[in-house]
Amino acid sequence: MANLSKSTAPRFSVDVYQNEYLPEGGREVNAIVTVTSTGGGTTGGVPLPSASSASASGASAPSAPAASGGPSPDAAVVIMVDCSGSMDYPPTKMRHARDATAAAIDTLRDGVAFAVVSGTHVAKEVFPGQGRLAVADASTRAGAKEALRRLSAGGGTAIGTWLRLADRLLAPADVAIRHGILLTDGRNEHESADALRAALDSVSGRFTCDARGVGTDWAVKEVTGVASALLGTADIVADPAGLAEDFTRMMENAMGKEVADVSLRLWTPVGVEIGFVKQVAPAVEELTGRRTEAGPRAGDYPTGSWGDESRDYHVCVRVPEAGIGQEMLAARVSLVLPAQGGGVPEVLSHGLVRAVWTDDMAASTAINPQVAHYTGQAELATAIQQGLDARKSGDVDGATAKLGRAVQLAASSGNADTAKLLSKVVDVVDAATGTVRLKAKVADADEMTLETRSTKTVRVKK
């Protein structure tokens, strides 16, 4: 992707929350890194924290200056619409998909480059055609909506071909933000799982993509897998009538992005090992395996595109053993834009993770509230996924245990949205102890909604 220059970038800050104290011989250091971007467009992701939010241990270095003026039209978007045969059952599904795409097109800012792709077992350009992008204005919006009226359902589903075409359309665009929106109503039955994975690997890092499943006949892991690989969002729209509202909201969020390719860079001293790096808010996303080397003892983890928003990351490192009274820098966490035009990477902001060895038992055994909270949120996501897998395989005891633990974690962390979704899959006897009974009958939409949204988290209670 191209990047915005420093003069147009939002302002970034990094705050580090941790208990830096370790007992003698202690090695594991955990920290929650809160990254906040301000001065961009519309708010996306997690609501921005107030100025009076909890103080951090660790420095927050000066960041890039705030943008002057409002969001620029420096973006390109491709909307991929499932037009497979199943979109005609019922016929209103295709109509709602057309209406939703039209609503998204109406939400584009003037000057944004865009295209619409019809996806079946092959991918075809619906508008503007000839392998190019249109520039949003009154005329091209009208032309795109006219082209949408000619969309009809027929054929199979091969999502990898849709993504590859979107990449070919977006690649020539000299813009900061490249984004895709993908809608499907069925399983990816006309290409292999390996082919889809190869397509995701080939386009990863080239554009971000939000993915939506409409109805209840699609595979959750396919849709969430697309969004995860391309650093976008995934969700279910069980009732096709809700597509227009969802597409409008997605496009508004995309229009609020102003800087892409931001990496979380982790530098560690000699002897320090990386345990893991994961995003923990607004959703759990494992980043450890996505590291790319960035010089001696430094690695970059992708974070995607940013507007006005705040996200939290959990960093775990293992330091060498040390004696009482010793302290060390365990890691430096930076927000980095890649080098442009032969220059050097731009550090937008940074924070420090420390380790201090003490014989004060109270200090070394205290668990930082942010670390404790997000450890629980990550466990909650895992418990839901394992519980639903056990339920599908007929393992009643395993499903009951895992989903009961999920109910307990959701209740104790104040994750009311997830607790509500869980209550549609299990009967809650006692939330505090995680005592539940599996429901005899569960609507497909309820189970798929819980699975799709299982990684969504809530922030620490203030």
C-alpha positions in Angstrom: 0.0 0.0 0.0 1.0 3.6 -0.4 1.2 5.7 2.7 0.3 9.2 3.8 3.1 11.6 4.4 3.9 12.8 7.9 2.2 16.1 7.2 -1.2 14.4 6.7 -0.9 11.6 9.3 -3.1 11.4 12.4 -1.4 11.8 15.8 -0.5 8.5 17.4 0.3 7.8 21.1 1.4 4.7 22.9 0.7 4.0 26.5 2.0 0.9 28.4 0.1 -0.7 31.3 2.0 -3.3 33.3 3.2 -4.5 36.7 7.0 -4.3 36.1 7.9 -6.0 39.4 9.1 -9.6 39.3 10.1 -11.9 42.1 13.7 -13.2 42.3 14.1 -15.6 39.3 10.9 -14.3 37.7 11.1 -14.1 33.9 7.7 -13.4 32.3 6.8 -9.8 31.7 3.3 -8.9 30.4 2.1 -5.5 29.2 -1.0 -4.0 27.6 0.0 -1.5 25.0 -2.8 1.0 24.1 -2.4 2.7 20.8 -4.5 5.8 20.1 -4.8 7.7 16.8 -6.4 11.1 16.8 -6.8 13.9 14.2 -8.1 11.5 11.5 -11.6 11.0 10.1 -14.6 9.3 11.7 -14.1 7.2 14.8 -13.7 3.4 14.2 -12.9 0.5 16.4 -12.8 1.2 20.1 -14.1 4.6 21.4 -11.3 6.9 22.3 -10.3 7.0 26.0 -10.9 10.2 27.9 -8.1 12.4 28.9 -8.7 11.4 32.5 -8.2 7.6 31.8 -5.8 5.6 34.0 -2.2 6.6 34.0 0.4 4.3 32.4 3.8 3.0 33.5 6.1 3.6 30.6 6.8 6.5 28.4 4.7 7.9 25.5 6.9 9.7 23.1 5.9 12.7 21.0 4.0 11.6 17.9 3.5 12.8 14.3 1.6 16.0 14.0 -2.1 15.9 13.6 -3.7 16.2 10.2 -4.8 19.6 9.1 -8.4 19.8 7.7 -10.7 16.8 7.2 -10.2 13.4 5.6 -8.8 13.5 2.1 -10.2 11.3 -0.7 -6.9 9.4 -0.8 -8.5 5.9 -0.9 -9.7 3.1 -3.1 -12.4 0.6 -2.4 -13.6 -2.6 -4.2 -17.0 -4.1 -3.2 -17.3 -7.8 -3.9 -20.9 -9.0 -4.1 -21.7 -12.7 -4.0 -23.8 -13.5 -7.1 -23.9 -17.3 -6.8 -27.0 -19.2 -7.4 -27.9 -19.4 -3.8 -28.4 -15.6 -3.7 -31.7 -16.2 -5.4 -33.1 -18.2 -2.5 -35.1 -16.3 -1.5 -35.0 -13.8 -4.4 -35.2 -10.9 -1.9 -31.6 -11.7 -0.8 -30.1 -10.5 -4.2 -32.3 -7.4 -4.1 -31.1 -6.6 -0.6 -27.5 -7.1 -1.7 -27.9 -4.7 -4.6 -29.5 -2.1 -2.3 -26.8 -2.5 0.3 -24.1 -2.0 -2.4 -25.9 1.1 -3.7 -26.0 2.4 -0.1 -22.3 1.8 0.3 -21.6 3.6 -3.0 -23.7 6.6 -1.8 -21.4 6.7 1.3 -18.2 7.1 -0.7 -16.6 10.6 -0.5 -16.1 12.4 -3.8 -12.8 11.6 -5.3 -12.5 8.1 -3.8 -11.6 5.4 -6.4 -14.0 2.4 -6.5 -15.2 -0.6 -8.3 -17.8 -3.3 -8.0 -17.1 -7.0 -8.5 -19.6 -9.8 -9.1 -18.4 -13.0 -7.4 -19.4 -16.5 -8.4 -17.0 -19.4 -9.3 -15.3 -16.6 -11.3 -14.9 -12.9 -10.6 -16.2 -10.3 -13.0 -16.1 -6.5 -13.0 -19.5 -5.0 -12.7 -18.5 -1.3 -12.7 -16.7 0.5 -14.2 -15.0 -2.3 -16.2 -11.9 -2.6 -18.4 -9.7 -3.4 -15.4 -9.9 0.1 -13.9 -11.4 2.1 -11.0 -14.0 4.8 -11.2 -13.7 8.1 -9.3 -16.7 8.8 -7.1 -18.9 11.7 -8.1 -22.6 12.0 -8.9 -22.2 10.6 -12.4 -20.2 7.5 -11.5 -22.4 6.7 -8.5 -25.4 6.8 -10.8 -23.6 4.6 -13.3 -22.6 2.1 -10.7 -26.1 1.9 -9.3 -27.5 1.4 -12.9 -25.0 -1.5 -13.3 -26.1 -3.0 -10.1 -29.7 -3.4 -11.4 -28.4 -5.8 -13.9 -26.9 -8.2 -11.3 -28.4 -11.6 -11.2 -27.7 -14.8 -9.3 -26.2 -17.9 -10.9 -23.0 -20.0 -10.6 -20.8 -21.2 -7.7 -18.6 -19.7 -5.1 -14.8 -19.2 -5.3 -13.8 -16.4 -2.9 -10.1 -16.5 -3.8 -10.9 -15.4 -7.3 -12.8 -12.4 -6.0 -10.0 -11.3 -3.8 -7.4 -11.7 -6.6 -9.5 -9.5 -8.9 -9.9 -6.9 -6.2 -6.1 -6.8 -5.7 -5.5 -6.4 -9.5 -8.0 -3.4 -9.5 -6.5 -1.8 -6.4 -2.8 -2.4 -7.1 -2.3 0.5 -9.6 -4.1 3.1 -7.4 -1.7 5.6 -5.9 -3.6 6.1 -2.7 -3.0 5.7 1.0 -5.9 3.4 1.8 -6.9 0.3 -0.2 -9.9 -1.5 1.1 -12.3 -4.3 0.2 -15.8 -5.2 1.3 -16.8 -8.8 0.7 -20.3 -10.3 1.0 -21.1 -14.0 0.7 -24.1 -16.2 1.5 -22.6 -19.6 1.0 -19.6 -21.9 1.5 -16.5 -21.6 -0.7 -17.4 -24.8 -2.6 -15.8 -24.1 -6.0 -12.2 -23.8 -4.9 -10.1 -25.7 -2.4 -9.2 -24.5 1.0 -5.6 -24.4 -0.2 -6.5 -22.2 -3.1 -8.3 -19.7 -0.9 -5.3 -19.7 1.5 -3.0 -19.1 -1.4 -5.1 -16.2 -2.6 -5.2 -14.7 1.0 -1.4 -15.1 1.2 -0.9 -13.3 -2.1 -3.1 -10.3 -1.3 -2.2 -10.0 2.5 -0.7 -6.6 3.2 -1.9 -5.2 -0.1 -5.4 -4.2 1.1 -7.6 -4.5 4.1 -11.0 -6.2 3.8 -14.2 -6.4 5.8 -16.1 -9.6 5.3 -19.8 -10.3 5.9 -21.9 -13.5 5.8 -25.6 -13.0 4.9 -28.1 -15.6 6.0 -27.0 -18.8 7.7 -25.6 -21.1 5.0 -22.0 -19.8 4.9 -19.0 -21.0 6.9 -18.0 -18.9 9.8 -14.3 -19.9 9.7 -14.1 -18.9 6.0 -15.5 -15.5 6.5 -13.6 -14.8 9.7 -10.5 -16.2 8.1 -10.7 -13.6 5.2 -11.1 -10.8 7.6 -8.4 -11.9 9.9 -5.8 -12.4 7.1 -6.7 -9.0 5.6 -6.9 -7.1 9.0 -10.6 -6.3 8.6 -13.8 -7.0 10.4 -16.1 -10.0 10.1 -19.8 -10.2 11.1 -23.1 -12.0 10.3 -26.1 -10.3 8.8 -28.6 -13.0 9.5 -31.5 -11.1 7.9 -30.7 -9.7 4.5 -32.9 -6.7 5.2 -30.1 -5.5 7.5 -27.5 -5.4 4.8 -27.9 -1.8 3.7 -27.4 -0.5 7.2 -24.4 -2.7 7.7 -22.8 -1.8 4.4 -23.3 1.9 5.1 -21.6 1.6 8.5 -18.7 -0.4 7.0 -18.1 2.2 4.3 -18.3 5.1 6.8 -15.6 3.3 8.8 -13.5 2.8 5.7 -13.9 6.5 4.8 -12.5 7.4 8.2 -9.2 5.6 7.7 -6.3 8.0 6.9 -3.1 6.0 7.3 -2.2 2.5 6.3 0.6 0.0 6.8 1.2 1.0 10.4 3.3 -1.6 12.2 3.8 -2.4 15.9 7.6 -2.7 16.2 8.9 -4.7 19.1 12.6 -4.2 19.9 14.1 -6.4 22.6 17.5 -6.5 24.3 19.9 -9.4 24.0 18.6 -12.4 25.9 14.9 -11.4 25.8 12.5 -13.9 24.1 9.1 -13.0 22.5 6.3 -14.9 24.2 3.5 -13.5 22.0 2.0 -10.4 20.5 -1.7 -10.1 20.0 -4.4 -7.5 19.5 -6.9 -7.7 22.4 -9.3 -4.8 21.7 -11.6 -4.2 19.9 -11.2 -7.9 19.1 -8.7 -10.7 19.8 -6.3 -11.2 16.9 -3.1 -13.2 17.1 -0.2 -11.4 15.6 2.8 -13.4 16.8 3.2 -15.4 13.6 2.9 -12.3 11.4 6.3 -10.9 12.5 8.6 -9.6 9.8 12.2 -8.9 10.8 13.1 -5.2 11.1 16.8 -5.1 12.0 18.8 -6.5 14.9 16.4 -7.8 17.6 13.4 -5.9 16.2 10.3 -7.2 14.4 7.2 -5.6 12.9 3.6 -6.8 13.5 1.0 -5.5 11.1 -1.9 -3.4 12.4 -3.6 -2.3 9.2 -5.3 1.0 8.6 -6.1 3.7 11.1 -8.6 6.6 11.5 -9.7 8.1 14.8 -9.6 5.1 17.1 -7.9 3.2 19.9 -6.7 -0.4 20.1 -5.1 -2.5 22.8 -2.3 -5.0 22.3 -1.0 -7.7 24.7 2.8 -8.2 24.6 4.4 -11.0 26.6 8.2 -11.4 26.8 10.6 -13.6 28.8 13.6 -11.8 30.3 16.8 -13.4 31.6 16.8 -14.2 35.4 18.2 -11.4 37.6 18.7 -10.7 41.3 16.8 -8.5 43.7 17.2 -4.8 43.0 18.1 -5.2 39.3 16.1 -3.6 36.5 16.1 -3.6 32.8 14.3 -2.5 29.7 12.4 -5.6 28.6 11.1 -4.2 25.3 10.5 -1.0 23.4 7.2 -0.8 21.5 7.0 1.6 18.6 4.4 2.6 16.0 6.2 2.7 12.7 5.4 3.7 9.1 7.6 2.0 6.5 10.3 3.9 4.6 9.1 5.9 1.6 11.1 6.9 -1.4 14.3 5.5 -0.1 14.0 7.2 3.2 14.0 5.7 6.7 11.0 4.3 8.6 9.0 6.9 10.5 8.5 6.3 14.2 5.1 7.7 15.1 5.3 7.1 18.9 6.8 4.6 21.4 6.5 3.2 24.9 8.7 1.1 27.2 8.2 -2.2 28.9 10.3 -2.6 32.0 11.3 -5.4 34.4 12.3 -4.7 38.0 13.2 -7.6 40.5 12.0 -7.1 44.0 11.6 -9.1 47.3 8.4 -7.2 48.0 5.9 -10.1 47.7 2.9 -7.7 47.4 4.5 -5.8 44.5 5.7 -8.9 42.6 2.4 -10.8 42.9 0.0 -8.0 42.0 -1.7 -8.5 38.6 -2.1 -5.4 36.5 -5.8 -4.8 35.9 -5.5 -4.3 32.2 -3.3 -7.5 31.8 -5.8 -9.5 33.9 -8.8 -8.3 32.0 -7.4 -9.0 28.5 -6.1 -12.4 29.6 -9.6 -13.2 30.5 -11.0 -11.8 27.3 -8.7 -13.9 25.2 -9.6 -17.0 27.3 -13.3 -16.1 26.7 -12.9 -16.1 22.9 -11.1 -19.5 23.1 -13.7 -21.0 25.4 -16.5 -20.0 23.1 -14.8 -21.4 20.0 -13.8 -24.7 21.8 -17.3 -25.0 23.3 -19.1 -24.6 19.9 -16.7 -27.0 18.3 -17.4 -29.6 21.0 -21.2 -29.0 20.7 -21.0 -29.6 16.9 -19.1 -32.8 17.5 -21.7 -34.1 20.0 -19.4 -33.7 23.1 -22.0 -32.5 25.5 -19.8 -32.6 28.6 -17.0 -30.7 26.8 -19.3 -28.1 25.4 -21.1 -27.6 28.7 -17.7 -27.1 30.5 -16.3 -24.7 27.9 -19.4 -22.6 27.4 -20.0 -22.5 31.1 -16.5 -21.1 31.6 -17.3 -18.6 28.8 -20.5 -17.5 30.7 -18.4 -17.0 33.9 -15.8 -14.9 32.1 -18.3 -12.8 30.2 -20.1 -12.0 33.5 -17.0 -11.2 35.5 -15.5 -8.9 32.8 -18.8 -7.1 32.1 -18.9 -8.3 28.5 -22.7 -8.0 28.3 -23.0 -8.4 24.5 -21.2 -11.7 24.6 -23.2 -12.8 27.7 -26.4 -12.1 25.8 -25.2 -14.2 22.8 -24.2 -17.0 25.1 -27.7 -17.1 26.7 -29.2 -18.0 23.3 -27.0 -21.2 23.2 -27.1 -22.2 26.9 -29.5 -21.9 29.8 -27.5 -20.0 32.5 -28.1 -21.5 35.9 -25.4 -19.5 37.7 -23.3 -17.0 35.8 -20.8 -16.5 38.7 -19.9 -20.2 38.8 -20.3 -20.9 35.1 -23.1 -23.4 35.7 -25.1 -23.9 32.5 -27.1 -26.4 30.5 -27.0 -26.7 26.7 -30.2 -25.7 25.0 -31.9 -28.6 23.2 -32.5 -26.4 20.2 -30.5 -23.5 19.0 -31.2 -21.3 15.9 -28.5 -21.4 13.3 -28.3 -17.7 13.3 -27.8 -17.5 17.1 -25.0 -20.1 17.0 -23.3 -18.4 14.0 -23.6 -15.0 15.6 -21.9 -16.2 18.8 -19.1 -17.9 16.8 -18.5 -14.9 14.5 -18.5 -12.4 17.3 -16.6 -14.5 19.9 -13.4 -12.5 19.5 -15.0 -9.1 20.2 -13.8 -7.8 23.6 -14.7 -5.0 26.0 -12.3 -2.6 27.6 -11.2 -2.6 31.2 -13.9 -1.1 33.6 -12.8 2.3 34.9 
